[in-house]
Amino acid sequence: MFGLSELAIILIVVAAVLAVKKLPELTRSAGKSARILKSEARAARDADEPGTPRVIQGETVEREDPDTDTGPRG
């Protein structure tokens, strides 16, 4: 009959085989989370410098000047 150590090894192998299917999805999710965390940390650090524009997902966000008219033209 199986002992406790053999049963533990079998369970670890079965868990590893089942986890292989989810591994690419987990690594992608971890990478996205790391990028978000890095960008948020950079944004918090750059909050002290109000003159620099921030890039978010490939788009430049410009800060509005209260002196200029940014309303619709027409």
N, CA, C and O of each residue as an XYZ file, in Angstrom:
296
protein
N       0.846     -1.178      0.000
C       0.000      0.000      0.000
C       0.889      1.238      0.000
O       2.081      1.166      0.301
N       0.295      2.357     -0.338
C       1.032      3.616     -0.403
C       1.212      4.202      0.983
O       0.324      4.137      1.833
N       2.376      4.769      1.182
C       2.637      5.497      2.411
C       2.312      6.969      2.209
O       1.917      7.381      1.118
N       2.478      7.745      3.244
C       2.148      9.170      3.189
C       3.073      9.924      2.229
O       2.617     10.817      1.515
N       4.356      9.580      2.203
C       5.292     10.286      1.317
C       4.996      9.987     -0.155
O       5.083     10.888     -0.990
N       4.653      8.747     -0.487
C       4.323      8.406     -1.866
C       3.051      9.119     -2.311
O       2.970      9.602     -3.441
N       2.070      9.184     -1.437
C       0.814      9.866     -1.751
C       1.049     11.362     -1.957
O       0.445     11.965     -2.844
N       1.909     11.956     -1.158
C       2.229     13.378     -1.311
C       2.922     13.635     -2.646
O       2.624     14.626     -3.313
N       3.833     12.765     -3.041
C       4.529     12.915     -4.327
C       3.552     12.799     -5.481
O       3.621     13.579     -6.430
N       2.646     11.838     -5.415
C       1.640     11.670     -6.470
C       0.754     12.913     -6.562
O       0.457     13.373     -7.664
N       0.333     13.453     -5.441
C      -0.500     14.658     -5.454
C       0.248     15.859     -6.020
O      -0.340     16.669     -6.736
N       1.523     15.984     -5.713
C       2.332     17.087     -6.252
C       2.464     16.958     -7.765
O       2.360     17.953     -8.482
N       2.692     15.748     -8.253
C       2.820     15.522     -9.701
C       1.500     15.826    -10.408
O       1.501     16.466    -11.460
N       0.387     15.384     -9.855
C      -0.921     15.650    -10.452
C      -1.206     17.149    -10.461
O      -1.702     17.673    -11.458
N      -0.903     17.840     -9.378
C      -1.113     19.289     -9.318
C      -0.235     20.000    -10.349
O      -0.684     20.957    -10.980
N       0.997     19.551    -10.528
C       1.899     20.171    -11.511
C       1.380     19.957    -12.928
O       1.430     20.871    -13.751
N       0.884     18.762    -13.218
C       0.357     18.476    -14.556
C      -0.867     19.340    -14.839
O      -1.010     19.859    -15.947
N      -1.737     19.501    -13.871
C      -2.926     20.329    -14.065
C      -2.580     21.812    -14.130
O      -3.253     22.571    -14.827
N      -1.556     22.230    -13.425
C      -1.176     23.640    -13.396
C      -0.491     24.070    -14.683
O      -0.478     25.262    -14.990
N       0.076     23.147    -15.443
C       0.779     23.480    -16.683
C      -0.184     24.143    -17.669
O       0.227     25.021    -18.427
N      -1.437     23.745    -17.672
C      -2.414     24.328    -18.586
C      -2.684     25.793    -18.253
O      -2.934     26.590    -19.157
N      -2.638     26.155    -16.997
C      -2.930     27.519    -16.562
C      -1.691     28.392    -16.462
O      -1.814     29.595    -16.235
N      -0.513     27.832    -16.623
C       0.727     28.583    -16.417
C       0.881     29.786    -17.350
O       1.247     30.857    -16.865
N       0.626     29.678    -18.660
C       0.760     30.867    -19.515
C      -0.188     31.998    -19.103
O       0.192     33.169    -19.118
N      -1.396     31.649    -18.743
C      -2.362     32.659    -18.303
C      -1.917     33.317    -16.994
O      -2.070     34.526    -16.821
N      -1.375     32.531    -16.087
C      -0.903     33.076    -14.820
C       0.297     33.994    -15.010
O       0.390     35.033    -14.357
N       1.215     33.624    -15.896
C       2.378     34.474    -16.121
C       1.988     35.768    -16.816
O       2.536     36.825    -16.501
N       1.045     35.705    -17.761
C       0.549     36.924    -18.408
C      -0.094     37.851    -17.399
O       0.140     39.059    -17.420
N      -0.896     37.296    -16.525
C      -1.563     38.085    -15.494
C      -0.548     38.705    -14.536
O      -0.692     39.860    -14.135
N       0.461     37.949    -14.175
C       1.503     38.477    -13.283
C       2.280     39.599    -13.967
O       2.632     40.586    -13.321
N       2.549     39.462    -15.258
C       3.248     40.503    -16.002
C       2.438     41.785    -16.090
O       2.979     42.878    -15.923
N       1.135     41.654    -16.355
C       0.271     42.835    -16.402
C       0.222     43.525    -15.045
O       0.281     44.752    -14.961
N       0.115     42.737    -13.996
C       0.076     43.305    -12.651
C       1.372     44.038    -12.324
O       1.351     45.108    -11.716
N       2.495     43.461    -12.726
C       3.785     44.103    -12.469
C       3.905     45.419    -13.234
O       4.415     46.403    -12.699
N       3.431     45.441    -14.508
C       3.465     46.690    -15.281
C       2.581     47.755    -14.655
O       2.972     48.920    -14.587
N       1.398     47.375    -14.200
C       0.493     48.334    -13.569
C       1.111     48.875    -12.291
O       1.079     50.081    -12.044
N       1.668     47.996    -11.485
C       2.299     48.428    -10.239
C       3.466     49.371    -10.511
O       3.637     50.371     -9.815
N       4.265     49.051    -11.522
C       5.411     49.893    -11.871
C       4.949     51.263    -12.355
O       5.531     52.279    -11.974
N       3.908     51.305    -13.194
C       3.433     52.597    -13.699
C       2.802     53.429    -12.587
O       2.954     54.651    -12.575
N       2.107     52.799    -11.664
C       1.521     53.533    -10.542
C       2.602     54.073     -9.619
O       2.481     55.189     -9.113
N       3.652     53.299     -9.393
C       4.756     53.779     -8.561
C       5.459     54.950     -9.237
O       5.833     55.920     -8.579
N       5.635     54.857    -10.550
C       6.259     55.955    -11.294
C       5.369     57.197    -11.255
O       5.873     58.311    -11.118
N       4.050     57.015    -11.375
C       3.122     58.150    -11.329
C       3.150     58.817     -9.960
O       3.097     60.043     -9.865
N       3.233     58.032     -8.922
C       3.292     58.602     -7.574
C       4.597     59.363     -7.373
O       4.619     60.406     -6.718
N       5.675     58.845     -7.933
C       6.972     59.517     -7.814
C       6.992     60.798     -8.640
O       7.565     61.801     -8.214
N       6.367     60.772     -9.822
C       6.350     61.938    -10.703
C       5.306     62.971    -10.309
O       5.254     64.048    -10.904
N       4.482     62.669     -9.328
C       3.447     63.620     -8.904
C       4.074     64.892     -8.342
O       3.434     65.943     -8.320
N       5.312     64.801     -7.891
C       6.003     65.976     -7.363
C       6.429     66.926     -8.475
O       6.691     68.099     -8.211
N       6.501     66.444     -9.707
C       6.919     67.251    -10.843
C       5.707     67.527    -11.732
O       5.432     66.734    -12.632
N       4.969     68.624    -11.513
C       3.725     68.850    -12.235
C       3.905     69.217    -13.704
O       2.927     69.148    -14.448
N       5.076     69.597    -14.161
C       5.260     70.043    -15.532
C       5.497     68.939    -16.537
O       5.474     69.205    -17.738
N       5.725     67.710    -16.101
C       6.047     66.632    -17.024
C       4.788     65.864    -17.397
O       4.010     65.496    -16.516
N       4.569     65.612    -18.698
C       3.389     64.835    -19.110
C       3.588     63.362    -18.794
O       4.716     62.868    -18.790
N       2.499     62.665    -18.530
C       2.537     61.231    -18.255
C       2.046     60.473    -19.473
O       1.139     60.937    -20.165
N       2.628     59.316    -19.748
C       2.188     58.471    -20.845
C       1.423     57.300    -20.249
O       1.936     56.557    -19.412
N       0.179     57.153    -20.704
C      -0.667     56.079    -20.211
C      -1.131     55.265    -21.407
O      -1.825     55.791    -22.277
N      -0.764     54.004    -21.467
C      -1.124     53.064    -22.516
C      -0.894     53.658    -23.906
O      -1.749     53.542    -24.784
N       0.252     54.290    -24.099
C       0.605     54.802    -25.401
C      -0.005     56.140    -25.756
O       0.210     56.631    -26.864
N      -0.754     56.742    -24.860
C      -1.352     58.040    -25.133
C      -0.742     59.085    -24.213
O      -0.472     58.808    -23.045
N      -0.525     60.288    -24.741
C       0.006     61.368    -23.930
C      -1.154     62.155    -23.342
O      -2.051     62.596    -24.060
N      -1.123     62.320    -22.059
C      -2.165     63.085    -21.372
C      -1.575     64.442    -21.047
O      -0.614     64.547    -20.286
N      -2.160     65.484    -21.632
C      -1.674     66.826    -21.381
C      -2.520     67.470    -20.306
O      -3.733     67.270    -20.245
N      -1.877     68.233    -19.473
C      -2.592     68.925    -18.414
C      -3.187     70.199    -18.966
O      -2.577     70.868    -19.800
N      -4.366     70.534    -18.507
C      -5.057     71.706    -19.003
C      -4.518     72.967    -18.335
O      -4.262     72.985    -17.131
N      -4.352     74.015    -19.128
C      -3.992     75.317    -18.603
C      -5.276     76.096    -18.350
O      -6.141     76.145    -19.224
N      -5.420     76.695    -17.197
C      -6.635     77.458    -16.949
C      -6.720     78.714    -17.815
O      -7.799     79.289    -17.957
N      -5.578     79.155    -18.408
C      -5.569     80.359    -19.230
C      -6.030     80.117    -20.649
O      -6.434     81.063    -21.325
N      -5.985     78.874    -21.131
C      -6.354     78.600    -22.511
C      -7.768     78.064    -22.598
O      -8.270     77.443    -21.660
N      -8.403     78.307    -23.727
C      -9.758     77.830    -23.959
C      -9.687     76.441    -24.555
O      -9.167     76.274    -25.658
N     -10.198     75.434    -23.851
C     -10.152     74.063    -24.355
C     -11.532     73.576    -24.728
O     -11.726     72.378    -24.937
N     -12.483     74.463    -24.815
C     -13.851     74.089    -25.139
C     -13.999     73.727    -26.606
O     -13.048     73.853    -27.377
N     -15.200     73.271    -27.001
C     -15.431     72.905    -28.406
C     -15.383     74.143    -29.297
O     -15.812     75.233    -28.918
N     -14.849     73.932    -30.486
C     -14.743     75.036    -31.442
C     -15.862     74.912    -32.460
O     -16.268     73.820    -32.859
N     -16.336     76.066    -32.856
C     -17.345     75.938    -33.893
C     -18.167     77.118    -34.108
O     -19.050     77.108    -34.965
